[in-house]
Amino acid sequence: MRYFFAFLLIAICITADCNLLKVEASNRPIDEKKVDEIVEQGMRNYDIPGLSLGIVKGDRVVYLKGYGVADDSGREVTPQTPFMLGSVSKSFTALAVMQLAEQGKIDLDTAVRRYLPELRLEDPGGARQVTVRDLLNQTSGISTYDGRDILTAGNQSLEEVVRRQSNLRLTKPAGTAFQYSNTNYILLGEIVRRISGLDYEQYIEDRIFDRLDMRNSFTRKSEAETNGLASGYQSVFGKMISTDPKIHRSSVPAGYIISSAEDMTHYVIAQMNGGTYLHAAVISSEGMKAMHQSSAVFPYGMGWFTDARTISHGGDTENFHSDVIMIPESEWAIVVLMNTNDALKTKLYGNVYEQLSYRIMNVVSDGELFFMGIPEPTEFGNVDLYANSLFILVSLWIVWSTYGLIKMRSSYKGITLKFVIVFLATVLFHIVLPLAVIVRVPKLASAPWGTIFNYMPGIGHALMFFSLALLLIGLMNIYLRMGQIRKGYSKVQ
């Protein structure tokens, strides 16, 4: 019996020690110096003008800091500086839908057409109609391409854009496959507007921002600008330039909500504490759990990517990037807001902005995400140098080809081998190649040219300009050569 009590005593001591370790781990200070080093290195590596960081532990904000500049005037970024959130906005729209669902005003498993009767979003296989839950889970069958095409809608209202989507074609049967699409959340935004009786913007401000004390958060760009909205930057032929894309009024539910790092920590606390920040609740604990639950076909809940360890979402607009990462088990969360986006380089090198955010989280969580240590940061290569060199070569080729057109009238000597080779080269380099660029680039990017121009200014415009120039020269070349052939044939006759 005494061995039993001895064993029990040892077990109690071990358990006590383990619990003590957990308490110490939960209360340990953040290595602020290491966090700052990682942030500053990332800003240098990826040409990030400004960044705002918020760190949460449980129901407490434990670190807030701004880095770099907010605009060309050199104004410093602070935790209160507003940034565009990009697709992190989707979680706000999902929260609004869930609020209305808890009030009994929306049935998540009812067909979307009940709320938007003008839509014809029927399953191509005829099995069932698209439901509200399908939109939330990104399993509606609406394509990524259509979700990027809708970004060219400009300043149209939600109602106007939804009317444009009335005959939208589904590419997958509803509920069977994950296809990330902005259109899903734009449709949800219109449902919120119609069911609540409020403008989408007003609903988000009244039912979410106000309740969570988010004082530097906005749904209208003009209002954010008067309250210190950071300028967004893009790389144009290798130079970071402040850009001001068109207002996307209808796309606010999918990607154009504006907030600060400080405000987003309030939002994250509510996400990790059953929908409650301080004493204000925006949704029930059960409703919040449902939002974080993965769908049956992909680890995506309602506005959040979910896996065994994290709940997260990144966001990209033309010139902003954001990340929110939460580890529910250890109650750590971070918010990272940046006033830049380089769509080309992140396509080539991976999402280095997101990698930077995960490196920060790894330090914050003391290696909880990456047990083997922090991954080495990726650096941008000489993409701009190579691209600019290529454009110079193509420009020289266009000049040389134009000069060739001028000399062509006096250079015809019959259909010789040289004539045939030059003709075939013209077809290849002036017809086939530019047409391939014009047709294939949107398919590779899963986006129309209008969106490509917005997200890759300079390079996107150059690709289209040079393709059209080469095509025009090619068509003129072929026209003149066919004329030479006809003229030569007439002389023979």
ABEGO torsion letter per residue (X at the ends): XAAAAAAAAAAAAAAAAAAAAAAAAAABBBBAAAAAAAAAAAAAAAGBABBBBBBBBEABBABBBBBEBABAAGBBBBAABBBBAEAAAAAAAAAAAAAAAAAGABBAABBAAAABAABBBBBAAGABBBBAAAAAAGAAGBBAAAAAAAAAAEABBAAAAAAAAAABBBABBBGABBBBBAAAAAAAAAAAAAAAGBBAAAAAAAAAAAAAGBAABBABAAAAAAAGBBBBBBBBGGBBBBBBBBBBAAAAAAAABBBBAAAAAAAAAAAAAGGBBEABBABBAAAAAAAABBBAABBBBBGBBBBAABBBBBBBBAABBBBBBBBAAAGBBBBBBBABBBAAAAAAAEBAAAAAAAAAAAAAAGGAABAAEBBBBBBBBAAAAAAAAAAAAAAAAAAAAAAAAAAAAAABAEBBAAAAAAAAAAAAAAAAAAAAAAAAAAAAAGBBAAAAAAABBGAAAAAAAAAAAAAAAAAAAAAAAAAAAAAAAAAAX
